[in-house]
Amino acid sequence: MKTPKEKYMNDPSFHHLVNTLEQLIHQAEFTPSELREACVLASINYEMKHMRDHHIDPRLNEAFLVLDKFVESSQRRKR
């Protein structure tokens, strides 16, 4: 497995991503900690959005849809 430095030196897309992130830090738009947090959140969001499609039994996915409808109807009744 390549180190981040090796990826930076050999992968143009990774190189561009790193340079873009450095510019955001340099322009004082985000701190390094904020960028780390944003990257982790983006990864979590991506996994959560795609997890149902690839890892959950279709019957369980159907149960989630039924639960979502139930919650929505319960919220409408409270209004």
Secondary structure, 3 states (H helix, E strand, C coil): CCCHHHHHHHCHHHHHHHHHHHHHHHCCCCCHHHHHHHHHHHHHHHHHHHHHHHHCCHHHHHHHHHHHHHHHHHHHHHC
